[in-house]
Amino acid sequence: MATLTSARRLVVKIGSALLVDRHSGLLRSDWLKSLAEDVAWLKGQGTDVVLVSSGSIALGREVLGLPRATLPLEQSQAAAAVGQIRLARAYEEALTPHDIKTAQVLVTLEDSADRRRYLNSRATLETLLSLGVVPIVNENDTVATDEIRYGDNDRLAAQIAVTVGADQLILLSDVDGFYTGNPVEDPSATRYDQIDTITPEIEAMAGDAGSGLSKGGMKTKLLAAKMATAAGCTMAITEGSPLNPLKSLENDANCTWFTAALDPHAARKRWISAMKPRGEITVDAGAAKALTNGKSLLPAGIVEVTGDFERGDPVAILDPAARPLAQGLTRYTAQEADAIKGRKSSEIEATLGYPGRAVLIHRDDLAL
């Protein structure tokens, strides 16, 4: 079984029903404080932590006096706008005593579907984590409509885990794992300790039952598991309502682990390698050597740019003899790359007329 302390990077999904009391509509402050203790403990172990948290609509509707029934879209978005401020402040107040800085990151489905937005999100999250910050991620309910919604934070959490290259994803739920049937309706249902492959039989066991405040059922959790494990991220479903839920999981609380065959790094490299390149970049001998030694591609090492590609597109990298060397996701368009080829990173702003990123292809976005 996996252990939390073995994770280099961990994403934790928190549902509305865990964070907001379903009867009073108020924040469960004691529970949130205990979660903050768990986050501080993991950070002390050297683990990067990202929290994907619901709760803005549930908190906002209470402030605005809106009913707890399903709200029209415009009322949901208004509640989210009010509640998001309180949600972010609650996390900040819970984590500040542990000397942990927080950041609010709001996303929509479009941010992962559009490659440029995806790279922007990834770069921002990577920078926050490198600075020791705990990002608090939520769907941007204030602007999201059906066409650009995840609709549930299980899949959003899986997408964030893929985006940041997490090796573990924890779904804190109102059930303590994945069962052969709905344990509320079927007393004979049994819980899986570990699932290595999500088969059609496993999928048939999933139900849609959710709590009063959450939208996700077990089917969405299976979809999250598919997404996460395909990217090399192990996922667990465990009950989140007790205090210190993450420490409880580390101390053998009931759960179901979904295993990944590859680690996140290898899975990402395989994904990049399988993409069809939109252009080619030829590099000099020095850059070719640097790339084989695990370095990023700098503009100074580029000799020639061909093709018509946009930022975030896959491009083939050729050595000085025009032999395939690597493939990667570019941070510049073809026109920009051609303009800054052979130049130092410090010259990018003067060349383009605006500041840019120091590297053209980051090593994390590169597959040899």
Backbone hydrogen bonds in HBPLUS format (Angstrom, degrees):
<---DONOR---> <-ACCEPTOR-->    atom                        ^
c    i                          cat <-CA-CA->   ^        H-A-AA   ^      H-
h    n   atom  resd res      DA  || num        DHA   H-A  angle D-A-AA Bond
n    s   type  num  typ     dist DA aas  dist angle  dist       angle   num
A0006-SER N   A0003-THR O   3.12 MM   3  5.52 155.9  2.18 107.8 115.3     1
A0007-ALA N   A0004-LEU O   3.00 MM   3  5.47 164.0  2.02 116.0 121.3     2
A0048-ASP N   A0008-ARG O   3.06 MM  40  6.35 169.5  2.08 146.7 144.0     3
A0167-ASP N   A0009-ARG O   3.11 MM 158  5.82 145.0  2.24 140.5 147.6     4
A0010-LEU N   A0048-ASP O   2.82 MM  38  6.05 167.0  1.84 155.0 158.2     5
A0050-VAL N   A0010-LEU O   2.90 MM  40  6.32 150.6  1.99 157.0 164.9     6
A0011-VAL N   A0168-GLN O   3.05 MM 157  6.45 159.7  2.09 149.4 155.5     7
A0170-ILE N   A0011-VAL O   2.84 MM 159  6.28 162.5  1.88 161.8 167.8     8
A0012-VAL N   A0050-VAL O   2.87 MM  38  6.28 160.3  1.91 164.2 171.0     9
A0052-VAL N   A0012-VAL O   2.77 MM  40  6.01 170.3  1.78 156.3 159.0    10
A0013-LYS N   A0170-ILE O   2.83 MM 157  6.19 168.1  1.85 168.0 170.8    11
A0172-LEU N   A0013-LYS O   3.06 MM 159  5.89 159.9  2.11 151.7 156.3    12
A0014-ILE N   A0052-VAL O   2.81 MM  38  6.15 162.0  1.84 157.9 161.0    13
A0054-SER N   A0014-ILE O   2.94 MM  40  6.21 166.5  1.95 169.0 172.8    14
A0018-LEU N   A0015-GLY O   3.13 MM   3  5.55 144.1  2.27 108.4 118.0    15
A0019-LEU N   A0015-GLY O   3.33 MM   4  6.62 151.5  2.41 147.8 155.7    16
A0019-LEU N   A0016-SER O   3.10 MM   3  5.19 118.5  2.49  97.8 112.9    17
A0020-VAL N   A0016-SER O   2.79 MM   4  5.69 160.3  1.83 164.9 167.5    18
A0028-ARG N   A0019-LEU O   2.83 MM   9  5.52 165.8  1.85 150.5 149.7    19
A0021-ASP N   A0026-LEU O   2.82 MM   5  5.49 163.6  1.85 167.7 162.2    20
A0025-GLY N   A0021-ASP O   2.73 MM   4  5.13 145.4  1.85 142.5 152.3    21
A0029-SER N   A0027-LEU O   3.07 MM   2  5.53 123.9  2.40 105.9  90.3    22
A0032-LEU N   A0028-ARG O   3.00 MM   4  6.30 160.3  2.04 154.7 160.9    23
A0033-LYS N   A0029-SER O   2.91 MM   4  6.14 155.7  1.97 151.0 157.5    24
A0034-SER N   A0030-ASP O   3.08 MM   4  6.32 152.2  2.16 142.4 149.5    25
A0035-LEU N   A0031-TRP O   2.94 MM   4  6.28 149.5  2.04 148.3 157.3    26
A0036-ALA N   A0032-LEU O   2.92 MM   4  6.19 153.9  1.99 147.1 154.2    27
A0037-GLU N   A0033-LYS O   3.02 MM   4  6.37 145.3  2.15 141.7 150.9    28
A0038-ASP N   A0034-SER O   3.10 MM   4  6.45 150.5  2.19 141.8 149.2    29
A0038-ASP N   A0035-LEU O   3.04 MM   3  5.00 114.4  2.48  93.4 109.2    30
A0039-VAL N   A0035-LEU O   2.90 MM   4  6.25 155.0  1.96 152.1 159.2    31
A0040-ALA N   A0036-ALA O   2.93 MM   4  6.15 160.5  1.97 148.8 153.8    32
A0041-TRP N   A0037-GLU O   2.95 MM   4  6.18 152.0  2.03 144.0 151.9    33
A0042-LEU N   A0038-ASP O   2.95 MM   4  6.25 158.4  1.99 150.3 155.4    34
A0043-LYS N   A0039-VAL O   2.83 MM   4  6.06 162.1  1.86 153.0 158.5    35
A0044-GLY N   A0040-ALA O   2.91 MM   4  6.05 145.4  2.03 140.0 149.6    36
A0045-GLN N   A0042-LEU O   2.91 MM   3  5.01 138.8  2.09  98.7 111.3    37
A0047-THR N   A0042-LEU O   3.15 MM   5  5.55 164.9  2.18 145.2 142.2    38
A0046-GLY N   A0043-LYS O   2.97 MM   3  5.10 158.1  2.02 105.5 111.8    39
A0051-LEU N   A0135-PRO O   3.02 MM  84  6.24 166.7  2.04 177.9 174.6    40
A0137-VAL N   A0051-LEU O   2.73 MM  86  6.09 165.4  1.75 163.3 166.2    41
A0053-SER N   A0137-VAL O   2.81 MM  84  6.10 143.4  1.95 161.2 173.0    42
A0059-LEU N   A0055-GLY O   2.95 MM   4  6.03 156.9  2.01 149.7 155.3    43
A0060-GLY N   A0056-SER O   2.86 MM   4  5.93 159.2  1.91 146.3 153.1    44
A0061-ARG N   A0057-ILE O   2.87 MM   4  5.89 161.0  1.91 153.9 157.1    45
A0063-VAL N   A0059-LEU O   3.34 MM   4  6.68 157.3  2.39 145.9 151.4    46
A0064-LEU N   A0060-GLY O   2.97 MM   4  6.19 157.7  2.02 152.6 158.7    47
A0065-GLY N   A0061-ARG O   2.92 MM   4  5.82 111.2  2.41 131.5 146.5    48
A0066-LEU N   A0061-ARG O   2.83 MM   5  4.87 150.3  1.92 147.1 151.1    49
A0065-GLY N   A0062-GLU O   3.28 MM   3  5.05 149.4  2.38  93.6 102.5    50
A0075-GLN N   A0072-PRO O   3.07 MM   3  5.42 122.6  2.41 107.2 121.4    51
A0076-SER N   A0072-PRO O   2.93 MM   4  6.20 157.7  1.98 158.8 166.2    52
A0077-GLN N   A0073-LEU O   2.92 MM   4  6.17 159.1  1.96 155.7 161.0    53
A0078-ALA N   A0074-GLU O   3.03 MM   4  6.16 147.8  2.13 135.0 143.8    54
A0079-ALA N   A0075-GLN O   2.85 MM   4  6.04 160.3  1.89 148.2 153.6    55
A0080-ALA N   A0076-SER O   2.87 MM   4  6.09 152.2  1.95 144.3 152.4    56
A0081-ALA N   A0077-GLN O   3.02 MM   4  6.19 153.3  2.09 141.4 147.8    57
A0082-VAL N   A0078-ALA O   3.15 MM   4  6.46 155.6  2.21 148.3 153.9    58
A0083-GLY N   A0079-ALA O   2.76 MM   4  5.86 165.8  1.78 153.3 158.4    59
A0084-GLN N   A0080-ALA O   2.80 MM   4  5.62 150.8  1.88 146.9 152.3    60
A0087-LEU N   A0083-GLY O   2.82 MM   4  6.06 154.1  1.88 154.7 163.2    61
A0088-ALA N   A0084-GLN O   2.98 MM   4  6.11 170.2  1.99 150.6 152.4    62
A0089-ARG N   A0085-ILE O   3.03 MM   4  6.17 160.4  2.07 145.8 151.8    63
A0090-ALA N   A0086-ARG O   2.90 MM   4  5.99 151.9  1.98 142.9 150.3    64
A0091-TYR N   A0087-LEU O   3.17 MM   4  6.50 160.3  2.21 151.9 155.6    65
A0092-GLU N   A0088-ALA O   2.99 MM   4  6.22 160.0  2.03 148.3 154.6    66
A0093-GLU N   A0089-ARG O   2.86 MM   4  6.05 162.9  1.89 152.7 156.8    67
A0094-ALA N   A0090-ALA O   3.00 MM   4  6.15 144.2  2.13 141.2 150.9    68
A0095-LEU N   A0091-TYR O   2.97 MM   4  6.09 150.8  2.06 150.5 157.0    69
A0096-THR N   A0092-GLU O   2.91 MM   4  5.79 149.0  2.01 150.2 156.9    70
A0098-HIS N   A0095-LEU O   2.98 MM   3  5.44 147.0  2.09 112.7 122.8    71
A0100-ILE N   A0095-LEU O   3.29 MM   5  5.43 156.7  2.35 134.4 136.2    72
A0099-ASP N   A0096-THR O   2.79 MM   3  4.95 157.0  1.84 120.7 121.7    73
A0134-VAL N   A0101-LYS O   2.91 MM  33  6.28 165.3  1.93 154.8 157.5    74
A0103-ALA N   A0134-VAL O   3.34 MM  31  6.43 143.4  2.48 133.9 131.0    75
A0136-ILE N   A0103-ALA O   2.66 MM  33  5.85 162.6  1.69 170.3 174.6    76
A0105-VAL N   A0136-ILE O   2.96 MM  31  5.99 165.3  1.98 147.2 145.8    77
A0138-ASN N   A0105-VAL O   3.08 MM  33  6.57 149.5  2.17 157.9 164.1    78
A0107-VAL N   A0138-ASN O   3.09 MM  31  6.49 157.0  2.15 152.6 159.9    79
A0140-ASN N   A0107-VAL O   2.66 MM  33  5.17 157.8  1.71 145.2 146.3    80
A0111-ASP N   A0108-THR O   2.96 MM   3  5.44 141.4  2.11 110.1 120.4    81
A0109-LEU N   A0148-ILE O   2.92 MM  39  4.94 152.6  2.00 140.1 137.4    82
A0112-SER N   A0109-LEU O   3.13 MM   3  5.66 152.1  2.21 112.7 120.0    83
A0113-ALA N   A0109-LEU O   3.05 MM   4  6.28 150.3  2.14 149.2 158.5    84
A0114-ASP N   A0110-GLU O   2.93 MM   4  5.76 160.0  1.97 147.4 150.0    85
A0118-TYR N   A0114-ASP O   2.84 MM   4  6.05 157.2  1.89 155.7 163.6    86
A0119-LEU N   A0115-ARG O   2.94 MM   4  6.17 159.8  1.98 148.3 152.2    87
A0120-ASN N   A0116-ARG O   3.01 MM   4  6.27 154.5  2.08 145.9 153.4    88
A0121-SER N   A0117-ARG O   2.85 MM   4  6.10 163.0  1.88 154.5 158.4    89
A0122-ARG N   A0118-TYR O   2.87 MM   4  6.09 161.9  1.91 150.8 156.3    90
A0123-ALA N   A0119-LEU O   2.87 MM   4  5.99 162.6  1.90 148.1 152.6    91
A0124-THR N   A0120-ASN O   2.98 MM   4  6.18 160.6  2.02 149.7 154.9    92
A0125-LEU N   A0121-SER O   2.93 MM   4  6.12 169.1  1.94 155.4 158.2    93
A0126-GLU N   A0122-ARG O   2.87 MM   4  5.98 161.7  1.91 150.8 156.4    94
A0127-THR N   A0123-ALA O   2.99 MM   4  6.12 156.7  2.05 143.8 150.0    95
A0128-LEU N   A0124-THR O   2.95 MM   4  6.21 162.6  1.98 151.8 156.6    96
A0129-LEU N   A0125-LEU O   2.95 MM   4  6.15 165.6  1.97 152.6 156.2    97
A0130-SER N   A0126-GLU O   2.91 MM   4  6.09 152.9  1.99 145.3 153.2    98
A0131-LEU N   A0127-THR O   3.10 MM   4  6.33 132.2  2.34 141.3 153.2    99
A0131-LEU N   A0128-LEU O   3.11 MM   3  5.20 135.5  2.32  97.1 109.6   100
A0133-VAL N   A0128-LEU O   2.99 MM   5  5.25 156.8  2.05 155.2 147.7   101
A0132-GLY N   A0129-LEU O   2.99 MM   3  5.04 162.1  2.03 107.7 111.4   102
A0141-ASP N   A0139-GLU O   2.80 MM   2  5.57 127.8  2.08 112.4  96.0   103
A0143-VAL N   A0140-ASN O   3.16 MM   3  6.00 151.6  2.25 121.5 126.7   104
A0144-ALA N   A0140-ASN O   2.97 MM   4  5.92 151.2  2.06 154.5 162.5   105
A0148-ILE N   A0145-THR O   2.94 MM   3  5.61 144.5  2.07 121.6 131.0   106
A0157-ALA N   A0153-ASN O   2.89 MM   4  5.73 155.2  1.95 128.9 135.5   107
A0158-ALA N   A0154-ASP O   3.06 MM   4  6.39 151.6  2.15 142.1 150.0   108
A0159-GLN N   A0155-ARG O   2.90 MM   4  6.14 157.0  1.95 147.9 153.9   109
A0160-ILE N   A0156-LEU O   2.89 MM   4  6.19 155.8  1.95 151.9 158.7   110
A0161-ALA N   A0157-ALA O   2.87 MM   4  6.10 153.6  1.94 145.4 153.2   111
A0162-VAL N   A0158-ALA O   2.95 MM   4  6.24 153.1  2.03 147.3 154.1   112
A0163-THR N   A0159-GLN O   2.85 MM   4  6.07 158.2  1.89 146.8 153.5   113
A0164-VAL N   A0160-ILE O   2.96 MM   4  6.18 160.3  2.00 155.7 158.1   114
A0166-ALA N   A0161-ALA O   2.89 MM   5  4.93 159.2  1.93 148.4 151.5   115
A0165-GLY N   A0162-VAL O   3.26 MM   3  5.12 151.6  2.34  97.4 105.8   116
A0234-THR N   A0167-ASP O   3.10 MM  67  6.03 149.8  2.20 134.1 127.8   117
A0169-LEU N   A0234-THR O   2.83 MM  65  6.26 144.6  1.96 153.9 163.4   118
A0236-ALA N   A0169-LEU O   2.87 MM  67  6.38 151.1  1.95 158.7 168.1   119
A0171-LEU N   A0236-ALA O   2.81 MM  65  6.10 177.2  1.81 171.0 171.3   120
A0238-THR N   A0171-LEU O   3.21 MM  67  6.48 165.6  2.23 161.2 160.9   121
A0173-SER N   A0238-THR O   2.80 MM  65  5.83 174.5  1.81 161.3 163.1   122
A0240-GLY N   A0173-SER O   2.81 MM  67  5.28 167.3  1.82 153.7 150.3   123
A0192-TYR N   A0178-PHE O   2.91 MM  14  5.88 167.6  1.93 177.8 174.8   124
A0180-THR N   A0190-THR O   2.86 MM  10  5.53 143.7  1.99 145.6 156.7   125
A0185-GLU N   A0182-ASN O   3.05 MM   3  5.49 127.9  2.33 109.7 122.0   126
A0186-ASP N   A0182-ASN O   2.73 MM   4  5.72 149.4  1.83 158.9 169.2   127
A0189-ALA N   A0186-ASP O   3.00 MM   3  5.52 168.4  2.02 121.2 124.6   128
A0257-TRP N   A0193-ASP O   3.04 MM  64  6.29 164.9  2.07 133.2 134.5   129
A0195-ILE N   A0257-TRP O   2.80 MM  62  6.22 157.4  1.85 163.1 167.8   130
A0259-THR N   A0195-ILE O   3.12 MM  64  6.46 152.0  2.21 145.4 153.9   131
A0202-ILE N   A0199-THR O   3.04 MM   3  5.11 118.1  2.43  98.6 113.3   132
A0203-GLU N   A0199-THR O   3.00 MM   4  6.37 161.0  2.03 154.4 159.7   133
A0204-ALA N   A0200-PRO O   2.97 MM   4  6.15 145.1  2.10 140.8 149.6   134
A0205-MET N   A0202-ILE O   3.05 MM   3  5.32 144.2  2.18 104.3 114.8   135
A0206-ALA N   A0203-GLU O   3.20 MM   3  5.53 156.4  2.26 108.0 114.7   136
A0218-MET N   A0207-GLY O   3.07 MM  11  5.48 121.8  2.43 134.3 150.3   137
A0222-LEU N   A0218-MET O   2.98 MM   4  6.28 147.6  2.08 147.6 155.7   138
A0223-LEU N   A0219-LYS O   3.03 MM   4  6.34 155.7  2.09 147.3 153.9   139
A0224-ALA N   A0220-THR O   2.92 MM   4  6.16 149.4  2.02 140.1 148.7   140
A0225-ALA N   A0221-LYS O   2.86 MM   4  6.12 150.9  1.95 141.4 149.5   141
A0226-LYS N   A0222-LEU O   2.89 MM   4  6.19 157.3  1.94 151.1 156.4   142
A0227-MET N   A0223-LEU O   3.09 MM   4  6.30 163.8  2.12 147.5 151.2   143
A0228-ALA N   A0224-ALA O   2.88 MM   4  6.04 167.3  1.89 154.2 157.9   144
A0229-THR N   A0225-ALA O   2.90 MM   4  5.86 169.8  1.91 152.5 155.4   145
A0230-ALA N   A0226-LYS O   3.14 MM   4  6.03 152.3  2.22 140.0 147.3   146
A0231-ALA N   A0228-ALA O   2.99 MM   3  5.30 138.5  2.17 104.4 116.3   147
A0233-CYS N   A0228-ALA O   2.94 MM   5  5.02 159.5  1.99 137.8 134.3   148
A0232-GLY N   A0229-THR O   3.02 MM   3  4.93 162.2  2.05 105.7 108.3   149
A0235-MET N   A0258-PHE O   2.98 MM  23  5.04 161.3  2.02 143.6 148.7   150
A0258-PHE N   A0235-MET O   2.61 MM  23  5.04 164.5  1.64 160.9 165.6   151
A0237-ILE N   A0256-THR O   2.99 MM  19  5.37 150.6  2.07 144.4 153.4   152
A0256-THR N   A0237-ILE O   3.05 MM  19  5.37 146.4  2.17 142.7 153.0   153
A0248-SER N   A0244-ASN O   2.99 MM   4  6.19 154.2  2.06 151.3 159.6   154
A0249-LEU N   A0245-PRO O   3.03 MM   4  6.24 147.0  2.14 135.8 143.8   155
A0250-GLU N   A0246-LEU O   3.00 MM   4  6.33 156.1  2.06 145.6 151.8   156
A0251-ASN N   A0247-LYS O   2.88 MM   4  6.12 137.0  2.07 141.5 153.7   157
A0253-ALA N   A0248-SER O   2.91 MM   5  5.37 134.5  2.12 139.5 144.5   158
A0252-ASP N   A0249-LEU O   3.17 MM   3  5.32 136.4  2.37 117.1 113.1   159
A0267-ALA N   A0263-ASP O   2.98 MM   4  6.16 163.3  2.01 160.8 166.3   160
A0268-ARG N   A0264-PRO O   2.94 MM   4  6.05 158.0  1.99 147.6 152.9   161
A0269-LYS N   A0265-HIS O   3.09 MM   4  6.32 160.7  2.13 148.7 153.8   162
A0270-ARG N   A0266-ALA O   3.02 MM   4  6.21 156.9  2.07 147.0 153.1   163
A0271-TRP N   A0267-ALA O   3.03 MM   4  6.25 153.2  2.10 144.0 151.2   164
A0272-ILE N   A0268-ARG O   2.97 MM   4  6.26 160.8  2.00 154.1 158.4   165
A0273-SER N   A0269-LYS O   2.95 MM   4  6.12 160.2  1.99 148.8 154.6   166
A0274-ALA N   A0270-ARG O   3.13 MM   4  6.27 139.9  2.30 141.3 150.5   167
A0275-MET N   A0272-ILE O   3.24 MM   3  5.52 159.5  2.29 108.1 114.2   168
A0278-ARG N   A0314-PRO O   2.71 MM  36  5.91 166.1  1.73 161.4 158.2   169
A0316-ALA N   A0279-GLY O   2.93 MM  37  6.28 164.0  1.96 156.6 152.1   170
A0280-GLU N   A0306-THR O   2.98 MM  26  5.22 159.0  2.02 130.8 137.0   171
A0306-THR N   A0280-GLU O   2.92 MM  26  5.22 169.0  1.93 157.1 158.1   172
A0281-ILE N   A0316-ALA O   2.81 MM  35  6.23 149.8  1.90 158.0 168.3   173
A0318-LEU N   A0281-ILE O   2.81 MM  37  6.06 161.2  1.84 144.5 150.6   174
A0282-THR N   A0304-GLU O   2.91 MM  22  5.05 161.4  1.94 143.4 149.6   175
A0303-VAL N   A0282-THR O   2.75 MM  21  5.49 172.2  1.75 152.7 154.3   176
A0304-GLU N   A0282-THR O   3.30 MM  22  5.05 159.7  2.34 129.7 132.5   177
A0283-VAL N   A0318-LEU O   2.97 MM  35  6.26 161.4  2.00 165.7 166.6   178
A0284-ASP N   A0301-GLY O   2.92 MM  17  5.59 150.9  2.00 152.4 160.3   179
A0288-ALA N   A0284-ASP O   2.97 MM   4  6.20 160.2  2.01 154.6 160.9   180
A0289-LYS N   A0285-ALA O   3.02 MM   4  6.22 158.2  2.07 147.4 152.2   181
A0290-ALA N   A0286-GLY O   3.02 MM   4  6.24 156.2  2.08 143.4 150.3   182
A0291-LEU N   A0287-ALA O   2.87 MM   4  6.11 157.5  1.92 154.1 159.5   183
A0292-THR N   A0288-ALA O   3.15 MM   4  6.39 159.6  2.19 146.3 151.1   184
A0293-ASN N   A0289-LYS O   3.12 MM   4  6.34 126.6  2.42 136.9 150.7   185
A0293-ASN N   A0290-ALA O   3.10 MM   3  5.05 135.9  2.30  94.2 107.0   186
A0295-LYS N   A0290-ALA O   2.94 MM   5  5.28 157.1  2.00 145.7 144.5   187
A0294-GLY N   A0291-LEU O   3.00 MM   3  5.20 156.8  2.05 112.5 113.7   188
A0297-LEU N   A0361-ILE O   2.88 MM  64  5.09 164.1  1.90 158.8 159.5   189
A0360-LEU N   A0297-LEU O   2.82 MM  63  5.68 149.5  1.92 155.8 166.1   190
A0361-ILE N   A0297-LEU O   3.34 MM  64  5.09 161.8  2.38 133.9 137.4   191
A0301-GLY N   A0298-LEU O   3.16 MM   3  5.83 153.8  2.24 118.3 124.2   192
A0302-ILE N   A0299-PRO O   3.09 MM   3  5.52 170.7  2.09 121.0 123.1   193
A0342-GLY N   A0299-PRO O   2.79 MM  43  5.66 144.2  1.92 147.7 135.8   194
A0334-ALA N   A0309-PHE O   2.94 MM  25  5.23 150.8  2.03 152.1 145.4   195
A0313-ASP N   A0310-GLU O   3.08 MM   3  5.60 161.9  2.11 136.4 137.4   196
A0312-GLY N   A0330-THR O   2.71 MM  18  5.19 157.0  1.76 150.7 158.9   197
A0330-THR N   A0313-ASP O   3.10 MM  17  5.93 159.9  2.14 164.0 158.9   198
A0315-VAL N   A0328-GLY O   2.83 MM  13  5.61 155.3  1.89 159.9 167.9   199
A0328-GLY N   A0315-VAL O   3.03 MM  13  5.61 160.1  2.07 155.0 160.6   200
A0317-ILE N   A0326-ALA O   2.80 MM   9  5.05 166.0  1.82 148.8 144.3   201
A0325-LEU N   A0317-ILE O   2.77 MM   8  5.57 161.7  1.81 167.0 163.4   202
A0326-ALA N   A0317-ILE O   3.26 MM   9  5.05 156.6  2.32 133.8 136.6   203
A0319-ASP N   A0323-ARG O   2.89 MM   4  5.40 158.5  1.94 149.5 153.5   204
A0322-ALA N   A0319-ASP O   2.79 MM   3  5.22 153.6  1.85 130.6 130.3   205
A0327-GLN N   A0367-ALA O   2.89 MM  40  5.34 147.6  1.99 141.8 152.2   206
A0367-ALA N   A0327-GLN O   2.77 MM  40  5.34 164.7  1.79 162.4 167.8   207
A0329-LEU N   A0365-ASP O   2.99 MM  36  5.48 145.0  2.12 144.3 155.4   208
A0331-ARG N   A0360-LEU O   2.81 MM  29  5.29 152.7  1.88 162.6 168.9   209
A0337-ALA N   A0333-THR O   2.83 MM   4  6.00 164.6  1.85 153.8 158.6   210
A0338-ASP N   A0334-ALA O   2.93 MM   4  6.07 155.8  1.99 145.8 152.1   211
A0339-ALA N   A0335-GLN O   3.09 MM   4  6.27 147.4  2.20 139.0 147.6   212
A0340-ILE N   A0336-GLU O   3.05 MM   4  6.34 147.8  2.16 151.4 159.2   213
A0341-LYS N   A0337-ALA O   3.02 MM   4  5.88 115.1  2.46 141.3 154.4   214
A0343-ARG N   A0340-ILE O   3.07 MM   3  5.45 157.6  2.12 136.6 136.7   215
A0347-GLU N   A0344-LYS O   2.93 MM   3  5.37 158.2  1.98 112.8 120.0   216
A0348-ILE N   A0345-SER O   3.24 MM   3  5.45 169.1  2.25 110.6 113.8   217
A0351-THR N   A0347-GLU O   3.03 MM   4  6.16 147.3  2.14 148.7 158.3   218
A0352-LEU N   A0348-ILE O   2.89 MM   4  6.02 171.9  1.89 164.5 165.4   219
A0353-GLY N   A0349-GLU O   2.76 MM   4  5.28 142.7  1.89 138.3 148.3   220
A0365-ASP N   A0362-HIS O   2.81 MM   3  5.30 149.1  1.91 114.6 124.6   221
A0366-LEU N   A0363-ARG O   3.28 MM   3  4.97 151.8  2.36 109.0 106.5   222
